[in-house]
Each structure stands twice: as C-alpha cells, then as structure tokens.
Amino acid sequence: MTNPATLVLADGTTFSGISIGKEGSTVGNVVFNTAMIGYQELLTDPASKDQLIAFSYPHIGNTGINQEDRGSDHVQAAGLIIRDLPLFTSNFRSEEKLESYLIRHGLVAIAGIDTRRLTRHLRTFGSQAGCIVTGENLDITAATTKAQAWQISEVDALTSDHKGYDWSEGKWQLGRGFHQGISEKPLHVVVMDFGVTKDILRHFAESGCHVTVVPRSTMASEILALHPSGLFLSNGSGDPSAYQTVITEIASLIKSEIPLFAVGLGHQLLGIALGGKVTKLPHGHHSVNHPVQEIFSGKVMMTSQNHHYVLLEESLPETVLVTHHSLIDHSVQGIRLPNQCVYSFQGYPEGDAAFLFDQLIDAMWTK
C-alpha cells in the first residue's frame, strides 16, 4: 500500500503524490533540474545541500543505483521530487533500486506529482522554500509555516569535517572500476575543499598529479607551506558572500602567482577576492545541458550547472577578463587574469569543458 505525500511551497501551493523515501518531513530550497540522467551524482553533490531537487524529466530511477557513481560519500540533497518512479531498472551496473537507496539514506522523497506544473511555477515565481510531508494527516498550515521559516545555510559546515587528505584514485574504466593514477607524480595540486566532488579529484590523479585536499578553513600560509605546483578552488554550496575569511586567504593565494583554477562556488569566491560582487538568481542554474559560450573563440559548449549565485559582470574591475557567458541569461560563466594563470569557470569542468583542467596542468608544467 502506498503512503501519500505532499509538497507544500512557501507561497502555499501544494502538490499531492506518494512517498518513495523515508517517512516524515523535510524542508529546503525547491529547485528544478533539467537532467535526464545523473540523478545519483546530483543527490550526492555537496552543492546540492539544502535543495529539494525536482527533476523536470519524468522518469527518474530507471538506471538504478551503484556505489561507483557517487559524487561524495553521503547523500547531500534535502529531498527529492519526481514525476514517475519506474518499476524496473535497466543497467548492468545497477546494484540497488532508487527507492531502497532513498530509504536507506534517510531521504524524504515524493513521486507522482505534476513536475511540469511545478517547474513552470518555479520559473514564474522563482525558487522558494518547500516542505515535503508524508502521511494522510497533513497540517497544511504547519507545513507552510515550516517552509516560510526556512533559511538557506550561509556556509556548508560539512566541507570542513576533515583535516585534509591525499587522493590517488583515477578514473573509472569498464571492467576495471577505479584504478590508481599515474605512479610518478611530479605535479602537486592542493585542492581547497568547499564541497569537492570525487570526479574532479580523479581527473587530477589521472593526469599525473599528487592531490592534497585541505578544508576551507586552511590559511594561505599553510597551503603555500605544502609547496604546491597548482591550486584548485572547488565547487560547493552556500552564499559566497558569507565566506569572508576564506576570501581573504584566496586573495593571498592569488599574490603567490602559483597557477590557480576555480569552479562553481570557488569561481564566485575568486571573483569576490578580485573585487567583484555576486547576486542570487531567481531560480538558479541546475542542469547538465546549459549552453555556455567562450567569448574569444565563439565556441559553444554544453555544461553541468548546480548553483544559485553568479558574479555581476559590471562589478568586476578592469583587470579581470570575462571569458565565458551563459547563452541562457548572459551571466558570467568564466573569468581570468590576463597576465597570470588565475582563471575560473562557473559550471563543472566535465564533458565539453574538461579541457579547462588541462590549462592548469599545462601551466604547472611551464611554471
């Protein structure tokens, strides 16, 4: 017997469906994502913290779950919202069904709602908080009050729950799984962790880099004492304006003239450290098919995006060059310093944008 569930938005709009995860309630920022695949990676992406993820694509769960496709070691999203949960999975790598995975990780989730209607609502009125509640005896007023009282976390505390570690695991290969990266590692990349995903670390290891991951609370002097060949500011969640202490340390790292690459939240923090400002988007960029154009060449690439904030182009000083624009809203997607290997990208450097890693690696070799 199915258990009913209801999504209640902060403006009082309700959507009725069925529970497919843990029983109970959860609250967070309701965002729509246009991805057709990669739901497991998105649920475990640290940048998804505080999100009630609503997939606009109707069938989510048809490729199952496996341990190898995790973006991090934990489910990071606050909840899941989908149209249809398939009865069967079709994937030779599948180890578990999505429903049992959600229950095992304690994630409240709802299926059976009109996600097209929800997406249109969020596009019209912007992302807003929501509350998913399971069970028949629903108090709409209480759920609405919960949603209205919710506030997004300014800083993701989970990104500082380690003392630093080395990473050596390379990319996944069919029939081999994950393997160790190149044994000889003359290049040393220090990753400042705001919520880094495993695939980013694997790319560096695969390219022959010794990778050291440090928490966001690490001071610039401590990072420089590790004698890095290059620096990487990772993706993550939260309001970038709240990371004032970190921004000060990033400014010191820029002065070191060590090659530096930043993505996602790291891109926004770099922009602020260089004198820019950020603004919050009405409904964010959450997709794996976001078109971005490189300004100099005119080349267009399809990118993965998962963020609420963007740099304001008019706030950036003349010393900062804007390199990429979104073709959806013309927002800043990349910046760099013209006379120094310091650059960043708003989306994730994978797929069409994977070449951005190579720019850092090439700069480290020539430094």
N, C-alpha and C positions, 0 to 999 in steps of 0.2 A: 504494500500500500504506500502510495506516495505521500509525502508530507508537504503541505503548502508552504510557500514562502512569499514574501512581499518586499519589493524595493520601494522605499519612501524617500523622495528627494527633499531637500531643504525647503523648496517652494511649495511643498505639499502634494506634488504629483506622485501618484502611486502606480506600480506595475505589479501584477499578480502572476505568480508562477509556482514552481515546485523546488524544493530543496534538493541539492545534489551534493552537498558537502556536510560539514559539521552542523549540528543543530545549535541554535542560539541566535545571536545577533552580532553584527559588526558595523562599523561606521568608517567612512573615509571619503576621499575625493573621487567622484564618479567621472571617469574619462572613457571616451570611446577609442578603440584601436581598430585600424582597418586591416590588420594582418589576417591572412588566411591560414598560416601555419606558424610554428614557433611559439605556441601558447605556453609550453613548459619553460622555455628560455625567458619569456616575458614574466611569468609568475615568479621566477627566481631571480630576476634582475633587481639589484638593490635600488635602482632608480624607480622601481615600481612601488616602493614603500608608501604606505598611506593611500594607495589607489584601490578603488573598486573598479576593476577593469571590465569594461563592456565591449565585447567583440561585435563589430558590425557584420562580420561574416557569419552566416547562420549555423554552420556545422563545426563545432569545436570539440575535439576529443577523439576524432576518427583515426588518428595515428598512435594513440596510446601514450604511455609514459615510459621513459627509460632513464637510468641513472647517469648516462653519459652526456645528456643534453642540458644539464643544469647550468644556469648562469652563475649560481653561487650554491653554497651548501644548504640554504634554507629557502622556504617559500617566503617571499618578501611582500607580496601584494596583500592588501587588507581584505579583499573579497573578489569574487568572480561572478560575472553576469553574462549569460549566453542565451541564444535562441533555442538551440536543439542539441541534446547530448546523444550522439549515436549509440545504438545498442551494441554494435560490433566495432572492433578496431582492425585496421588492415595495415600492418607494418611489421616486417620481420625483426625489427629491433625492439618492438614493444614488449615491456616487461610487466605492465600494470595498466589498468583502466584509469581514466581521468577521475572518475567518481571516487574510487577507493583511495586514490592518491590525495584527493582533497580532504577526505575524512581522516586519513592517517596523519596529515599535516595540520589538522585542526582549522581548515579554511572554510568559512561560511560562504556558500555559493547558491546562485539561483539560476534556473533554466526555465524555458517555456514562456518567456516574455517577448514582446514585440521590440526587438533591438533596433529595428529601423526607426520606429517611433521615438525610442529613447535617444538615438543618435541625432535625429532631427531636432529634438528638444534641446539637447546639449549644444548643437551648432547654433541654434537660435538664441538661447539664453546663457550660454557659456557653461563651463564645467562648474559643478557645485557639489556640496557635500551630500551624502546619502546614507541611508541605513537599511541594511538587509536584515529582515527578521523572519525566522521560521516558526511554524506552528499556526494553529487556527485562531487562537485567542489573541488577535493582534490589536494593540493600542496604537492607532494611527497618530494620535496627538503626541504620545510619548516618543514614538519613533521620529516624528518630525522635529520635536524639541532636541533630540539627540543629534540629528543631522545639523540643525541650525547652530548648536553649541560647539560643534567640532571645529578644530583649527588645525591646519597643516603643520607638521613638525618643521621648525625652522632649520634644525640640524639633525642629521641622521646619526644618532649615537652608536648605532651598530657598526659604523665604519671605524670605530676606534676601540673595538673589543679585542685587539691583538697587539702584541708587542713587536710585530714585524716578523717576516719570514722570507725564506728564499723559495723560488719557484723554478722547476726544471721540466715540467711536463709539456710535451709538444702537442701537435695537432692530432686529431682523430683520423685513423685510416681504416678503411674497410678490411675486416678480417684480422686487424692488429689492435684495434682500440687506440688508446692514447699511448704514446711512446715518449721516451726521454729525448730531449732536444739534442742538438749537436754537442758532442763531448767537449771540444775545445771552444771556450767562450771568452774571447779576448775583450768583448764589449760588455760593459756593466751598466744596466738600466736600473735606476731607482724609481719605483712607482709610488706616488703619493696617493694613498687609498681613500677615496671618498665613497666608495661602493663599486670597486672594480669588478668586472665580470671575468670569468675564467678564460674565455676565448681570447681576450686581449693579452693576458699573461702568456697563453700558449703561443700566440703569434711571435712574441719577443723570443721565447725559448726556442721556437722552431727556426728563428733567424740567427741563432748562434749567440744569444745574449745571456749573460748571467743576470738574473732578475732578482732584485731585492724589493720587497713590498714593505712600506712603512705606513703607520697610521697617520691620519690627517693632523694629529697634534704634534707631529715631529717638527722640530725647529730647523730652519735652513742650515744653521751651523752643523747640526747633527747629520743632515743629508750630505752636505759637502764633505764632511769628515769620512764618508764612505767612498770618496773618490770616484764618483760616477762618470761614465762616458756620456750619458744622456739622462734626461729627466722626463718623466711622464706624469701628467696630472689626470687622474681618472674621472670617469663618469660617476654619478651618484644622485642623491635626492636632496630635497630641502631648498630653502630660499638662499640663493648665493650671497645676498646682502648680509646674511647673519654670520658669515664666516670671516669676520673682520680680522681676527688674529691670524688665521690662515692666509688671508690676502696679503698681510704684511710680510709673512715669510716667503710667499711667492714672489713678491717684489724683490726680495733679497736674492732669490734664486735666479731671477732674470739678470741681475747685475753680475752674476758669476760668469756669464757668457757661455755656459755649458748648453749644448743643444737641448731644446725643450719642446715637447709636443703635448697638447692637452685636448681632451674630448669631453663632450657633454657638460656636466657641472664644472669640470676642470676648465673648459673653454670659457665659461662665464666668469669664473674666478680669475682667470688670466686677464680677461678683458677689463675687469674691475681694477686689478692690480696695475694695469697700464693706463688707468684714468677714465675708463668707461663706466656706464651705468646699465642696469638691467630693468626690464619690465615684465610683468606677468601677462601671458597670453590669455585670451578669452577661454579657449578650450584646449590649448597646448598642441603639441605635435606628437602623435602616438601612432606609428605605422612602420611598415617595412617597405613602403613604396613611395617615399617622399622625394619628389624631384628637386635636385639641387644643381645649380649651375656655377661652374668655375668662371669667374668674371674675365680673366685674361684670355683664356682659350675659347670660351663659349661652350665648352664640353658640359653635357648634362649627365648626371649620374642618379641612380635610384638608391636611396639611403634608408637606414633604420633610424627612427627617432623615438625618443621617450623623455619628453621634458615639458615643463610649464613656463620656463623663463627664457628670454632671449636678450642679447645685447642690443642696446639702442645705437644705431649707426651714427646718429648725429652727436652722440656723447663722446665718441672716440676721438682722441687727439690726432692731429695730422701725421704724427709719427707712426701711427698704426694703419696698416693697409688692409682693407676688407678684400678677401679673396673669393668668397662664395656667397651666393644669395639663394634663398628658397624661392622656387618658382610658384609657390602657392600664395605666399604673402609678402615676398621680397624681404623677409627678415634676414639678419646677418647669420651666415652659416659657417664662416671661416675668417680668421684674421692672421696676420703675421707681421713681424718687424722686418722691414726691407733689408737692413744691413746686418741681421743677426738671425741665426737659426732658432727662432722662437715663433711658433705657429700653433694654430688650434682649429678644431672642427667641431661643430655642434652635434652632428649625427655620430653614429658609431662607425669606426673605420673598418668596415667589413664589406664584402661584395664589391661593388663598383668603387668603393672608397678605400679599399685595403691598401692601395698604393701609398697612402699617407704615412703608413708605418715606415715604408722604405725611405722616405725623405729624412726621417730621424736617423735611421740606421746608416744611410749614406753620409750624413753629417757627422756622425760619431766616428766613422772610418777616416774622414778627412780632417777631423779636428786636431 
